[in-house]
Every structure is written in C-alpha cells, then in structure tokens.
Amino acid sequence: MVWWERAWRIAELRQRGDVLAAFVAACGGEERARQARELAARVCGLAYAGGDLDAAEDAVRTLEEWAGDLGDHPYRPGGARPDAADRLTRDHFKDVLREALTVPARDWMSVTRLSLDVHYQALCRARGLDCRTREDAFYVYGRGTMALDLGHRAAAEREAARLRQLRETCVKQ
C-alpha cells in the first residue's frame, strides 16, 4: 500500500469511528459507552507511520454492528453522501498527513498557505477585475490549497507563483 493510500484509509477509519463511537456512547448503556470510547481511542490513536490497520478496521466494524443494534434510534448516523464523505475524510487526511510531517515541512506549508491567502485576498478585494480573472484566481487558489492538503510541494509552489503573477498583472497598487 502506497503511503497516501494508507493515510487516506486511516483518515476514513478515524472519521467513521468518531461518528459511530459518539453515537453508541450517547445512546448505549454505560458499559457499551465505555467500550465504544475505548474502540474510538484505538482507531484515533492509529499512527500514520505504524499501527495495526486491520485492528482499526475491526474496531470500526464492531462500532457499526453496535450502531446497527440501535437501528430504530432516530439519530442513528447513516452513511454520508459521497461528496460529504470525501470532504470529511479530506479533513481527517490533513490531520493524518500533518502527523507525518517534519517541523520544517510544516513551516513550509504554513508559509505557502499564507502566500496563497494573501495574493488571493488581494485579488478578491481588487475593484474593476473582470469575471474571468476572478474565476482564474479562485481556480488557482483552489489548486494551490489542494496541493498543500496533499503535501505536493512542487505543485503548491507553482500555484502560489501563478497567483502572485496574476495579482501583479491585474491589481494596481
């Protein structure tokens, strides 16, 4: 399994495990709530670099069974729509990815994110920009932030440079 596939799977398990454990802990008995919290801690404690992925998958399956036992409960969490599930998993993926990064890599990501934000906000505040330029800014900013989320350094730097160039050519200072 490639590193990012493992990180994505860990993110999926953390996201699903959190939701199910919270539901089971809130709606189950006292002993079941304690067990659900322990299973959630096992899943959320799964480290990017190590840890038993199979055990975490088993823990999530157990939580799904326990939630299934409470199937008639009105607040039982269902499966998320694909777009919502991806969005939630992406948020957890960023957390998993950050665990694996060194301090210099995190610093680089922060600086690049700040650069993207500054140039994008300057373009958003600019008066008299045509619709196409605003769409270009939104598109380049989105690509840059996505590259940062995935830890793709070259792509993030390239998009930050494109956004800076767009700002320099379109915004009068």
N, C-alpha and C positions, 0 to 999 in steps of 0.2 A: 504494500500500500504506500502510495506517494505521501509525503509529509502533509500536503494540503488536504488530501482526502481524509487522512486521519484527523487532522484538525477540524475539518468540516463535520465529520462524524461525531467527534467529541462535542462540538457545538450543538448538533442536533439532539444528542442524548441529554446534554445539560438543560437545554430549553424544554424538552418534553418532560424530563424528570422533575424539574422545578414545578411545572404546572400541575402534574399529577400528584406529586407529593404534597403540595399545598392543599389540593382538593381533598385527598384522602385524610390528611392530618386534621382538616377542619370538619369533615363530615363523618369520619370513622370514630371508633371507640378510642379510649385512652391508650391502650396497648398498641392498637393499629396505628395511631398517630405517632407514637414513639418509633415504631418500626419504619414508618414512611419517612420520618425525618432522618433516620439512620441510612436508609437507602438513598435518599436525596444527597446526603453528605458524601456517600460513596461515589455517586455519579459526579457531583460538582467538584469533588476532590481529585478527580481523574486528571492527572498531569498530562500536558502535551507530550513531553519527552518520554514518559514511561507510564506504567499503569496497565491494568488489565482491561482492555476494551470489551472483551467478552463478558466479564463480570458486570461492567456498567450496563451493557445491553440486557443482561439477565435482570438487573435491578429495575430497569425501565419496564421490561415485560411484566415483572411482578407488580409494579405500580399500576400498569394498565389493567391487569387482572383485578386488583383491588378496586380500582375505579369502576371496572365493569360490574363488580358486585353491588355498587351503588348506582346502577344504571338508571333507576327510576328517579334519582335525585334531580330536581330542576336545574341545578347549577353545575351539573357534571360537564367537564370540559370535553368538547367534541374535537374532531380533527380540524385544524385550521385550513383555510383555503390555501392553495399553492403559493400565491403571491405573499400572503401574510406569513405563512410558514417560512418562506425564504427570507423575508425581511427579519423575522425574529431570529432565525438561525444565523443570519449575517451579523446581527448584533452580538450574539454569543461567540461567533467566529472571531470577531475583532478582539474580544477578551482572551480567547484561547491563543490567538496569534501574539498578543502583547506579552503573554507569559513566556513565550519562546524567544522574545527579542532581547538583545543586549541593551544596556543603557545608551550607548552611542546610537544604536539603531532607533530607539525610542525618541531620542533627542532630534535625530534627523527627521523622523516622521512629524514631530511637532513643528519644526521649523518649516518644513514643506507645506504642512497644513495651514500654517499661519500665512505663508506666501500666497497660497491659493485663495484663502479667505480675504486677504487684503485686496488683491487685484480684482477678485470677483465683486466685492462690495463697492469698490471704486467704479466699476463698470455699471453696477446696478443703480448707483446714485447719479451717474452722469446724465445730464439733460441733453436732449436732441439726438440720442442714439436711435438708429433705425431698428426695426423689429428683427431683422436678420442678424445684426451684431449682438443684440441681446440674446437671441437664441444660440448663437455661437458661444457666447460667454457661458451660458447655462450648460451647454453640451460639454465644453472643455472642462469646466469646473466639476461636473459630474464624473467625467472620465478620470480626472485627477484624484478626486476623493475615493473613487472605486479602486484605483491603483494603490492608493495608500492603504485602504482597508485590506487589500490582498497582499500587501507587503512588496509590491513590484516597484522597486526603486527607480529604475530607468524610465518606466512609463510615467510615474508620478512627477519626476523632474522634467520630463518632456512636456507634460501638460501644464505644469507651472510656468515653464518658459513660454509656451503658446499663449497662456492667459496674460502674462506680463507683456508680451508683444502686442496682443490685441488691445490692452489698456494703453500702451504707449502710442499706438497709431490712432486710436479712436477718442481718447479723452484728452481734452485740452486742459493743461494745468495752469 
